[in-house]
């Protein structure tokens, strides 16, 4: 339905139009009257009006002046002019200020109805266009939100090696998700490592703070550049900056941006963190950059709360036996490609033979290879002791007494490690210790730092490890165990609900009741009655 406003200083002209026009047939439900421009303005400010029929010649303020005001304040109103003069100058002025049409007085009502119908048709078209545009915006917004999640899932699949970063895979994803990069583009990875929280947070609060860290990274580090923030399956936050011609940024500039981010997080989000920045690499080599950052962060025990560039690390770390190919070996271990690993061993042994290496070189290589093995097992949440559950580790002097002895031992280790990685994974002993601690401390209030002290690990690390192993956050698991115990006590004892809350470490009864209802959908009292 529509509304109309009739503006004319001649009262009889207004009354004539009200009675002479079939407003119902036109779909106009309300017709308002105004006999002065000032009255018309008041009505327009108070009421929605679709079409205004206005006389040009009025005292105090002409219809042309009124319409100029209307177009500034209510530009959506469609205007029809009435005039006693067939002067084309009036028509020119009316067209110039945006009126829909103009009619000569005395008005022939059938002609007015035809012009009104055309005006209402234009309003309807405009409404439909606006509605269509709003729908498009809504769906566009939904797609943009969904696209972000899909892009993150794609990169997670790449980092977890569920997908290979070859040209065909990358090209398909870039086309599907409309990413503004090419397959031959380059990428810089930034690993955000949270080293310490400045306050004691619960696991749930830490998840919220981690979400804030991610938002801050998107705003401060990515900003207007092309890139995404991805959380890998270990809980690490990885920033991917696409280094095409539109997003060129020098390492020094990137270091300054990350330094500002680090200081802001320290000041506002109460955490100490470091940013590990990889070198620029082709997208197809993204896994090498990713594993290099993981290894670097794992080995770094000296430089804390810093922005670290890999170029500096590479130039000053020295050239150890496995310094260049360390992450290549780890990569093939995780892929489970024994033949490739056997080939690497044989190639290395040939190199040793040609170089006539000393026993010291073989011992250094032995320790370097063990470092790779332990690193891969650690990333998978497996204990190195599981390699030796059936036999002890052979003595170093036996393994390195000759090149052939070292080769035999390495191939045996490759078989054991890949078998362990790709067999049915046993429960993680660390996770089991955490579960045992939780089960025996349901009656006290403890936090994640207490758990970390119990297993002698970093709090952030045990959160990531626990979630990777159980698909539950620590806070959700603790809540689940406490509420399971609460349900048992409610069913099998006569203890008051308040006492049960105290027995499970809840000093606030209302909070306990709220948490119970969150898990079981009813209050503790209702649960006991049922």
RODO-2510 file (C-alpha; in nm, 4 decimals, decimal comma):
residues 530
     n   res          X          Y          Z
     1     x     0,0000     0,0000     0,0000
     2     x     0,0995     0,3625    -0,0553
     3     x     0,0437     0,7041     0,1015
     4     x    -0,0118     1,0434    -0,0658
     5     x     0,0139     1,4083     0,0404
     6     x    -0,1926     1,6803    -0,1355
     7     x    -0,0434     2,0317    -0,1037
     8     x    -0,2475     2,3284    -0,2340
     9     x    -0,3542     2,6620    -0,0840
    10     x    -0,6943     2,6159    -0,2516
    11     x    -0,8973     2,4029    -0,0111
    12     x    -1,1615     2,3176    -0,2745
    13     x    -0,8925     2,1885    -0,5123
    14     x    -0,7679     1,9505    -0,2413
    15     x    -1,1210     1,8354    -0,1492
    16     x    -1,2024     1,7856    -0,5168
    17     x    -0,9055     1,5536    -0,5669
    18     x    -0,9911     1,3592    -0,2520
    19     x    -1,3426     1,2903    -0,3720
    20     x    -1,2695     1,2666    -0,7476
    21     x    -0,9789     1,0202    -0,7517
    22     x    -1,0311     0,6481    -0,6884
    23     x    -0,7527     0,6123    -0,4300
    24     x    -0,8458     0,2576    -0,3283
    25     x    -0,8093     0,1286    -0,6822
    26     x    -0,4639     0,2817    -0,6993
    27     x    -0,3652     0,1103    -0,3735
    28     x    -0,3263     0,4348    -0,1775
    29     x    -0,4464     0,3736     0,1775
    30     x    -0,3810     0,7186     0,3324
    31     x    -0,4271     1,0644     0,1761
    32     x    -0,2991     1,3601     0,3810
    33     x    -0,3857     1,7283     0,3276
    34     x    -0,1689     2,0397     0,3580
    35     x    -0,2652     2,4015     0,2655
    36     x     0,0766     2,5600     0,3227
    37     x     0,4345     2,4564     0,2553
    38     x     0,5129     2,4717     0,6290
    39     x     0,2282     2,2295     0,7061
    40     x     0,3512     1,9969     0,4322
    41     x     0,7012     1,9962     0,5838
    42     x     0,5652     1,9037     0,9253
    43     x     0,3703     1,6143     0,7757
    44     x     0,6739     1,4912     0,5795
    45     x     0,8887     1,4946     0,8918
    46     x     0,6275     1,3007     1,0924
    47     x     0,4826     1,0557     0,8402
    48     x     0,6025     0,8293     0,5620
    49     x     0,4830     0,9658     0,2263
    50     x     0,5258     0,7901    -0,1081
    51     x     0,3869     1,0507    -0,3498
    52     x     0,3219     1,4252    -0,3126
    53     x     0,0868     1,6229    -0,5411
    54     x     0,1822     1,9871    -0,5078
    55     x     0,0591     2,3179    -0,6518
    56     x     0,3383     2,5373    -0,7886
    57     x     0,1764     2,8737    -0,7116
    58     x     0,1334     2,9121    -0,3336
    59     x     0,1765     3,2127    -0,1031
    60     x     0,4820     3,2490     0,1242
    61     x     0,6678     2,9568    -0,0358
    62     x     0,6168     2,8176    -0,3863
    63     x     0,5809     2,4525    -0,4709
    64     x     0,9184     2,4631    -0,6478
    65     x     1,0883     2,5823    -0,3293
    66     x     0,9073     2,3184    -0,1257
    67     x     1,0195     2,0408    -0,3583
    68     x     1,3819     2,1536    -0,3399
    69     x     1,3546     2,1074     0,0384
    70     x     1,1826     1,7683    -0,0036
    71     x     1,4559     1,6385    -0,2335
    72     x     1,7170     1,7299     0,0274
    73     x     1,5292     1,5804     0,3255
    74     x     1,3060     1,3075     0,1723
    75     x     1,4570     1,2262    -0,1695
    76     x     1,2515     0,9060    -0,2008
    77     x     0,9209     1,1003    -0,2275
    78     x     0,7795     1,1107    -0,5831
    79     x     0,6461     1,4573    -0,6741
    80     x     0,3658     1,5574    -0,9165
    81     x     0,3159     1,9293    -0,9887
    82     x    -0,0102     2,1151    -1,0512
    83     x    -0,0136     2,4572    -1,2190
    84     x    -0,2537     2,7020    -1,3869
    85     x     0,0137     2,8126    -1,6345
    86     x     0,1038     2,6211    -1,9473
    87     x     0,4399     2,7952    -1,9409
    88     x     0,7242     2,5680    -2,0444
    89     x     0,9583     2,7470    -1,8007
    90     x     0,7672     2,5867    -1,5152
    91     x     0,8067     2,2450    -1,6778
    92     x     1,1798     2,3013    -1,7187
    93     x     1,2171     2,3979    -1,3538
    94     x     1,0024     2,1046    -1,2399
    95     x     1,2132     1,8598    -1,4403
    96     x     1,5341     2,0219    -1,3172
    97     x     1,4521     1,9638    -0,9482
    98     x     1,3408     1,6067    -1,0082
    99     x     0,9612     1,5996    -1,0232
   100     x     0,7958     1,2959    -1,1797
   101     x     0,5439     1,4876    -1,3941
   102     x     0,3263     1,8002    -1,3941
   103     x    -0,0417     1,8594    -1,4798
   104     x    -0,2422     2,1707    -1,5699
   105     x    -0,5347     2,2927    -1,3601
   106     x    -0,8200     2,2268    -1,3552
   107     x    -0,7177     1,8665    -1,3096
   108     x    -0,8914     1,5946    -1,5091
   109     x    -0,9129     1,3160    -1,2540
   110     x    -0,8774     1,0317    -1,5026
   111     x    -0,5520     1,1864    -1,6300
   112     x    -0,4314     1,2342    -1,2709
   113     x    -0,5053     0,8691    -1,1992
   114     x    -0,3001     0,7629    -1,5041
   115     x    -0,0021     0,9750    -1,3959
   116     x    -0,0374     0,8528    -1,0361
   117     x    -0,0397     0,4909    -1,1580
   118     x     0,2855     0,5485    -1,3485
   119     x     0,4396     0,7117    -1,0419
   120     x     0,3329     0,4211    -0,8194
   121     x     0,4727     0,1716    -1,0708
   122     x     0,8081     0,3466    -1,0502
   123     x     0,7917     0,3320    -0,6683
   124     x     0,7155    -0,0407    -0,6819
   125     x     1,0093    -0,1024    -0,9156
   126     x     1,2334     0,0903    -0,6812
   127     x     1,1075    -0,1136    -0,3835
   128     x     1,1701    -0,4403    -0,5639
   129     x     1,5165    -0,3273    -0,6667
   130     x     1,5953    -0,2261    -0,3087
   131     x     1,4644    -0,5560    -0,1744
   132     x     1,6654    -0,7466    -0,4331
   133     x     1,9762    -0,5479    -0,3474
   134     x     1,9277    -0,6134     0,0238
   135     x     1,8913    -0,9850    -0,0446
   136     x     2,2062    -0,9791    -0,2527
   137     x     2,3913    -0,7966     0,0241
   138     x     2,2627    -1,0494     0,2769
   139     x     2,3743    -1,3469     0,0689
   140     x     2,7013    -1,1742    -0,0134
   141     x     2,7628    -1,1235     0,3574
   142     x     2,6775    -1,4877     0,4280
   143     x     2,9112    -1,6026     0,1503
   144     x     3,1954    -1,3808     0,2736
   145     x     3,1574    -1,5224     0,6238
   146     x     3,1412    -1,8784     0,4968
   147     x     3,4252    -1,8186     0,2522
   148     x     3,6593    -1,7164     0,5348
   149     x     3,5867    -2,0422     0,7178
   150     x     3,6303    -2,2458     0,3977
   151     x     3,9610    -2,0773     0,3180
   152     x     4,0887    -2,1502     0,6685
   153     x     3,9776    -2,5131     0,6362
   154     x     4,1613    -2,5385     0,3025
   155     x     4,4892    -2,4113     0,4496
   156     x     4,4432    -2,6377     0,7534
   157     x     4,4125    -2,9338     0,5161
   158     x     4,7346    -2,8223     0,3468
   159     x     4,9253    -2,7783     0,6728
   160     x     4,7960    -3,1125     0,8058
   161     x     4,8934    -3,2727     0,4734
   162     x     4,5415    -3,3876     0,3943
   163     x     4,5957    -3,1984     0,0682
   164     x     4,9178    -3,1519    -0,1254
   165     x     5,0143    -2,7932    -0,2189
   166     x     5,0638    -2,8664    -0,5869
   167     x     4,9610    -2,6307    -0,8652
   168     x     4,6373    -2,8122    -0,9494
   169     x     4,5153    -2,8086    -0,5873
   170     x     4,6095    -2,4448    -0,5356
   171     x     4,4579    -2,3283    -0,8647
   172     x     4,1278    -2,5052    -0,7918
   173     x     4,1033    -2,3525    -0,4428
   174     x     4,1964    -2,0016    -0,5568
   175     x     3,9250    -2,0088    -0,8237
   176     x     3,6612    -2,1541    -0,5899
   177     x     3,7272    -1,9103    -0,3049
   178     x     3,8091    -1,6120    -0,5286
   179     x     4,1468    -1,5551    -0,3674
   180     x     4,3335    -1,2563    -0,5163
   181     x     4,6548    -1,4520    -0,5786
   182     x     4,8060    -1,6771    -0,8431
   183     x     4,9491    -2,0255    -0,8140
   184     x     5,2957    -1,8867    -0,8889
   185     x     5,2687    -1,6258    -0,6140
   186     x     5,4877    -1,6331    -0,3043
   187     x     5,3995    -1,6420     0,0639
   188     x     5,5508    -1,5405     0,3965
   189     x     5,4460    -1,7368     0,7052
   190     x     5,4422    -1,5913     1,0552
   191     x     5,4133    -1,8243     1,3536
   192     x     5,2655    -1,6570     1,6634
   193     x     5,3948    -1,8362     1,9731
   194     x     5,2283    -1,7470     2,3050
   195     x     5,4995    -1,7953     2,5676
   196     x     5,3322    -1,6749     2,8855
   197     x     5,0089    -1,5159     3,0042
   198     x     5,0486    -1,2198     3,2368
   199     x     4,7430    -1,3217     3,4391
   200     x     4,6029    -1,6522     3,5607
   201     x     4,3318    -1,7433     3,3122
   202     x     4,1067    -2,0444     3,3073
   203     x     4,1308    -2,2581     2,9945
   204     x     3,8037    -2,1053     2,8738
   205     x     3,9258    -1,7507     2,9324
   206     x     4,2476    -1,8312     2,7509
   207     x     4,0495    -1,9457     2,4474
   208     x     3,8710    -1,6099     2,4471
   209     x     4,2029    -1,4250     2,4758
   210     x     4,3440    -1,6352     2,1910
   211     x     4,0467    -1,5300     1,9797
   212     x     4,1326    -1,1681     2,0616
   213     x     4,4952    -1,2328     1,9613
   214     x     4,3765    -1,3596     1,6263
   215     x     4,1510    -1,0601     1,5622
   216     x     4,4341    -0,8264     1,6528
   217     x     4,6658    -1,0092     1,4110
   218     x     4,4134    -0,9756     1,1284
   219     x     4,3803    -0,6037     1,1948
   220     x     4,7412    -0,5076     1,2698
   221     x     4,9552    -0,7495     1,0678
   222     x     4,7375    -0,8350     0,7686
   223     x     4,5409    -0,5101     0,7596
   224     x     4,4804    -0,4131     0,3967
   225     x     4,7258    -0,6717     0,2667
   226     x     4,6211    -1,0032     0,1179
   227     x     4,6432    -1,2846     0,3692
   228     x     4,4712    -1,5069     0,6232
   229     x     4,5135    -1,6245     0,9812
   230     x     4,4948    -2,0022     1,0242
   231     x     4,5018    -2,2226     1,3337
   232     x     4,6693    -2,5552     1,2618
   233     x     4,5707    -2,8838     1,4256
   234     x     4,8311    -2,8280     1,6985
   235     x     4,6716    -2,5005     1,8068
   236     x     4,9439    -2,2823     1,6519
   237     x     4,8376    -1,9512     1,4994
   238     x     4,9874    -1,9129     1,1515
   239     x     4,9617    -1,5881     0,9539
   240     x     4,9866    -1,6255     0,5779
   241     x     5,0839    -1,3135     0,3842
   242     x     5,0470    -1,3499     0,0091
   243     x     5,3452    -1,1754    -0,1476
   244     x     5,2144    -1,0680    -0,4892
   245     x     5,2739    -0,7317    -0,6567
   246     x     4,9820    -0,5754    -0,4679
   247     x     5,1060    -0,6660    -0,1223
   248     x     5,4811    -0,6150    -0,1411
   249     x     5,6306    -0,5457     0,2009
   250     x     5,9948    -0,5414     0,3040
   251     x     6,1160    -0,7597     0,5901
   252     x     6,2097    -0,4562     0,7986
   253     x     5,8613    -0,3091     0,7551
   254     x     5,7022    -0,6440     0,8417
   255     x     5,9243    -0,6657     1,1492
   256     x     5,8037    -0,3213     1,2631
   257     x     5,4390    -0,4224     1,2143
   258     x     5,4905    -0,7400     1,4176
   259     x     5,6731    -0,5458     1,6888
   260     x     5,3739    -0,3120     1,7237
   261     x     5,1457    -0,6162     1,7442
   262     x     5,3679    -0,7764     2,0086
   263     x     5,3648    -0,4605     2,2247
   264     x     4,9861    -0,4188     2,1895
   265     x     4,9259    -0,7808     2,2958
   266     x     5,1568    -0,7377     2,5928
   267     x     4,9800    -0,4181     2,7026
   268     x     4,6152    -0,5019     2,6360
   269     x     4,5925    -0,8830     2,6226
   270     x     4,8361    -0,9656     2,9061
   271     x     5,0577    -1,2067     2,7172
   272     x     5,4204    -1,2491     2,6181
   273     x     5,4626    -1,3821     2,2673
   274     x     5,7118    -1,4116     1,9836
   275     x     5,6635    -1,3781     1,6087
   276     x     5,8671    -1,6149     1,3893
   277     x     5,8815    -1,4794     1,0314
   278     x     5,9774    -1,7128     0,7470
   279     x     6,1543    -1,6178     0,4281
   280     x     5,9514    -1,5497     0,1153
   281     x     5,8850    -1,8810    -0,0603
   282     x     5,6712    -2,0095    -0,3496
   283     x     5,3264    -2,1276    -0,2458
   284     x     5,4151    -2,4767    -0,3615
   285     x     5,6953    -2,4828    -0,0972
   286     x     5,4691    -2,3749     0,1871
   287     x     5,5185    -2,6977     0,3848
   288     x     5,8934    -2,6495     0,4032
   289     x     5,8460    -2,2977     0,5426
   290     x     5,5822    -2,4231     0,7863
   291     x     5,7942    -2,7067     0,9242
   292     x     6,0971    -2,4795     0,9429
   293     x     5,9045    -2,2390     1,1672
   294     x     5,7823    -2,5231     1,3892
   295     x     6,1344    -2,6583     1,4308
   296     x     6,2752    -2,3099     1,4948
   297     x     6,0129    -2,2313     1,7596
   298     x     6,0656    -2,5709     1,9232
   299     x     6,4432    -2,5247     1,9494
   300     x     6,4370    -2,1606     2,0613
   301     x     6,4908    -2,1381     2,4365
   302     x     6,6893    -1,8155     2,4500
   303     x     6,5160    -1,5423     2,2492
   304     x     6,1797    -1,4727     2,4102
   305     x     5,9189    -1,2012     2,3513
   306     x     6,0841    -1,1071     2,0222
   307     x     6,0168    -1,0625     1,6518
   308     x     6,2511    -1,3088     1,4813
   309     x     6,3404    -1,3148     1,1109
   310     x     6,4476    -1,6480     0,9660
   311     x     6,7140    -1,4816     0,7508
   312     x     6,8968    -1,3792     1,0697
   313     x     6,8512    -1,7222     1,2269
   314     x     6,9817    -1,8925     0,9124
   315     x     7,2873    -1,6657     0,8884
   316     x     7,3948    -1,7152     1,2507
   317     x     7,2985    -2,0684     1,3466
   318     x     7,6031    -2,2407     1,1908
   319     x     7,6148    -2,5251     0,9406
   320     x     7,5427    -2,8429     1,1373
   321     x     7,5254    -3,1785     0,9681
   322     x     7,1453    -3,1584     0,9299
   323     x     7,1027    -2,7799     0,9359
   324     x     6,9740    -2,7581     0,5793
   325     x     6,7831    -3,0844     0,5350
   326     x     6,6509    -3,1371     0,8873
   327     x     6,2918    -3,0423     0,8054
   328     x     6,3039    -3,2332     0,4761
   329     x     6,3671    -3,5537     0,6758
   330     x     6,0854    -3,4658     0,9181
   331     x     5,8511    -3,4015     0,6263
   332     x     5,9141    -3,7451     0,4747
   333     x     5,8734    -3,9085     0,8151
   334     x     5,5286    -3,7509     0,8536
   335     x     5,4327    -3,8665     0,5046
   336     x     5,5366    -4,2198     0,5991
   337     x     5,7472    -4,2581     0,2819
   338     x     5,9978    -4,5218     0,3900
   339     x     6,1474    -4,5645     0,0430
   340     x     6,2257    -4,1947     0,0199
   341     x     6,3856    -4,2020     0,3654
   342     x     6,5872    -4,5135     0,2798
   343     x     6,7058    -4,3315    -0,0324
   344     x     6,8134    -4,0309     0,1744
   345     x     7,0092    -4,2612     0,4079
   346     x     7,1838    -4,4382     0,1217
   347     x     7,2702    -4,1085    -0,0461
   348     x     7,4170    -3,9750     0,2789
   349     x     7,6217    -4,2886     0,3315
   350     x     7,7673    -4,2592    -0,0202
   351     x     7,8601    -3,8993     0,0570
   352     x     8,0309    -4,0090     0,3786
   353     x     8,2281    -4,2757     0,1889
   354     x     8,3469    -4,0267    -0,0704
   355     x     8,4495    -3,7734     0,1962
   356     x     8,6277    -4,0309     0,4172
   357     x     8,4592    -3,8922     0,7289
   358     x     8,5775    -3,9439     1,0867
   359     x     8,4027    -4,1120     1,3782
   360     x     8,3188    -3,7658     1,5143
   361     x     8,1237    -3,6879     1,1970
   362     x     7,9228    -4,0108     1,2255
   363     x     7,8456    -3,9373     1,5909
   364     x     7,7276    -3,5848     1,5024
   365     x     7,5077    -3,7269     1,2287
   366     x     7,3714    -3,9898     1,4701
   367     x     7,2657    -3,7213     1,7207
   368     x     7,1220    -3,5049     1,4455
   369     x     6,9128    -3,7940     1,3139
   370     x     6,7845    -3,8720     1,6641
   371     x     6,6883    -3,5068     1,6984
   372     x     6,4721    -3,5399     1,3864
   373     x     6,3085    -3,8567     1,5193
   374     x     6,2329    -3,7107     1,8612
   375     x     6,1045    -3,3899     1,7048
   376     x     5,8600    -3,5759     1,4776
   377     x     5,7361    -3,7926     1,7650
   378     x     5,6957    -3,4880     1,9871
   379     x     5,4849    -3,3097     1,7250
   380     x     5,2605    -3,6160     1,7074
   381     x     5,2249    -3,6290     2,0863
   382     x     5,4165    -3,9598     2,1106
   383     x     5,6808    -4,0471     2,3661
   384     x     6,0269    -4,1455     2,2394
   385     x     6,0279    -4,4251     2,5013
   386     x     5,7732    -4,6098     2,2894
   387     x     6,0524    -4,6829     2,0397
   388     x     6,2377    -4,8884     2,2981
   389     x     5,9605    -5,0701     2,4786
   390     x     6,0744    -5,4056     2,3341
   391     x     6,4510    -5,3443     2,3189
   392     x     6,7056    -5,1005     2,4566
   393     x     6,8750    -4,8364     2,2444
   394     x     7,1999    -4,9725     2,0988
   395     x     7,5198    -4,8166     2,2288
   396     x     7,6537    -4,5173     2,0363
   397     x     7,9913    -4,6841     1,9795
   398     x     7,8242    -4,9824     1,8127
   399     x     7,6048    -4,7718     1,5841
   400     x     7,8890    -4,5450     1,4694
   401     x     8,1710    -4,7974     1,4422
   402     x     8,1255    -4,7947     1,0622
   403     x     7,9204    -4,6338     0,7872
   404     x     7,7401    -4,9627     0,7214
   405     x     7,6495    -4,9984     1,0922
   406     x     7,5057    -4,6486     1,0980
   407     x     7,3112    -4,7155     0,7776
   408     x     7,1618    -5,0382     0,9175
   409     x     7,0609    -4,8683     1,2436
   410     x     6,9028    -4,5717     1,0640
   411     x     6,6935    -4,7962     0,8399
   412     x     6,5756    -4,9940     1,1421
   413     x     6,4807    -4,6659     1,3136
   414     x     6,2919    -4,5498     1,0036
   415     x     6,0864    -4,8690     1,0093
   416     x     6,0123    -4,8362     1,3813
   417     x     5,9235    -4,4665     1,3671
   418     x     5,6952    -4,4871     1,0629
   419     x     5,5303    -4,7961     1,2083
   420     x     5,4655    -4,6071     1,5307
   421     x     5,3381    -4,2976     1,3508
   422     x     5,0904    -4,4827     1,1329
   423     x     4,9766    -4,7592     1,3646
   424     x     4,6725    -4,7144     1,5853
   425     x     4,7901    -4,4401     1,8174
   426     x     4,7984    -4,5412     2,1842
   427     x     4,6632    -4,2981     2,4384
   428     x     4,9017    -4,0117     2,5040
   429     x     5,0619    -4,0669     2,8447
   430     x     5,0668    -3,6923     2,9159
   431     x     4,6974    -3,6584     2,8370
   432     x     4,6205    -3,9585     3,0570
   433     x     4,8154    -3,8037     3,3463
   434     x     4,6126    -3,4835     3,3038
   435     x     4,2882    -3,6822     3,3058
   436     x     4,3986    -3,8661     3,6219
   437     x     4,4804    -3,5364     3,7919
   438     x     4,1395    -3,3921     3,7010
   439     x     3,9579    -3,7028     3,8260
   440     x     4,1317    -3,6862     4,1637
   441     x     4,0881    -3,3088     4,2103
   442     x     3,7219    -3,2551     4,1240
   443     x     3,6608    -3,1286     4,4773
   444     x     3,9064    -2,8351     4,4575
   445     x     3,9389    -2,5273     4,2416
   446     x     4,2435    -2,5690     4,0170
   447     x     4,3560    -2,3999     3,6959
   448     x     4,5529    -2,4855     3,3871
   449     x     4,8817    -2,3742     3,5445
   450     x     4,8335    -2,6368     3,8175
   451     x     4,7948    -2,9030     3,5481
   452     x     5,1030    -2,7739     3,3648
   453     x     5,3108    -2,7899     3,6845
   454     x     5,1920    -3,1458     3,7429
   455     x     5,3174    -3,2711     3,4027
   456     x     5,6145    -3,0278     3,3830
   457     x     5,5041    -2,8678     3,0545
   458     x     5,4076    -2,5263     2,9220
   459     x     5,0384    -2,4375     2,9935
   460     x     4,9697    -2,3351     2,6334
   461     x     5,1269    -2,6568     2,5058
   462     x     4,9164    -2,8872     2,7236
   463     x     4,5999    -2,7050     2,6071
   464     x     4,6884    -2,7702     2,2439
   465     x     4,7977    -3,1275     2,3126
   466     x     4,4832    -3,2114     2,5109
   467     x     4,2502    -3,0718     2,2455
   468     x     4,4348    -3,2487     1,9645
   469     x     4,4075    -3,5802     2,1511
   470     x     4,0488    -3,5553     2,2826
   471     x     3,8764    -3,2980     2,0555
   472     x     3,7748    -3,1203     2,3775
   473     x     3,9197    -2,8099     2,5374
   474     x     4,0489    -2,8501     2,8907
   475     x     3,7707    -2,6311     3,0300
   476     x     3,4987    -2,8333     2,8552
   477     x     3,6486    -3,1623     2,9723
   478     x     3,6760    -3,0444     3,3346
   479     x     3,3168    -2,9200     3,3241
   480     x     3,2023    -3,2506     3,1737
   481     x     3,3740    -3,4553     3,4461
   482     x     3,2431    -3,2390     3,7299
   483     x     2,8872    -3,2489     3,5997
   484     x     2,9065    -3,6279     3,5511
   485     x     3,0091    -3,6577     3,9144
   486     x     2,7323    -3,4159     4,0140
   487     x     2,4704    -3,6275     3,8370
   488     x     2,5907    -3,9392     4,0230
   489     x     2,5662    -3,7631     4,3593
   490     x     2,2211    -3,6262     4,2787
   491     x     2,0898    -3,9702     4,1870
   492     x     2,2632    -4,1877     4,4446
   493     x     2,2847    -3,9708     4,7574
   494     x     2,0611    -3,7492     4,9692
   495     x     2,3166    -3,4686     4,9900
   496     x     2,1713    -3,1183     4,9473
   497     x     2,2462    -2,9627     4,6104
   498     x     2,4446    -2,6869     4,7794
   499     x     2,6682    -2,9468     4,9476
   500     x     2,7250    -3,1246     4,6163
   501     x     2,8319    -2,7936     4,4659
   502     x     3,0844    -2,7415     4,7468
   503     x     3,2124    -3,0990     4,7108
   504     x     3,2892    -3,0272     4,3443
   505     x     3,4820    -2,7078     4,4108
   506     x     3,2023    -2,4592     4,3401
   507     x     3,1833    -2,1901     4,6072
   508     x     2,9077    -2,0130     4,4131
   509     x     2,5902    -2,2244     4,4125
   510     x     2,4201    -2,0192     4,1375
   511     x     2,7186    -2,0677     3,9073
   512     x     2,7140    -2,4438     3,9751
   513     x     2,3412    -2,4614     3,8922
   514     x     2,3979    -2,2623     3,5726
   515     x     2,6809    -2,4921     3,4605
   516     x     2,4741    -2,8031     3,5396
   517     x     2,1848    -2,6755     3,3302
   518     x     2,4254    -2,5957     3,0469
   519     x     2,5277    -2,9636     3,0353
   520     x     2,1996    -3,1412     3,1202
   521     x     1,9398    -2,8852     3,0122
   522     x     1,7684    -2,8780     3,3531
   523     x     1,8531    -2,7476     3,7004
   524     x     2,0042    -2,9869     3,9587
   525     x     1,6746    -2,9913     4,1506
   526     x     1,4752    -3,0791     3,8368
   527     x     1,7285    -3,3479     3,7465
   528     x     1,6963    -3,5120     4,0876
   529     x     1,3138    -3,5074     4,0714
   530     x     1,3105    -3,6740     3,7293
***
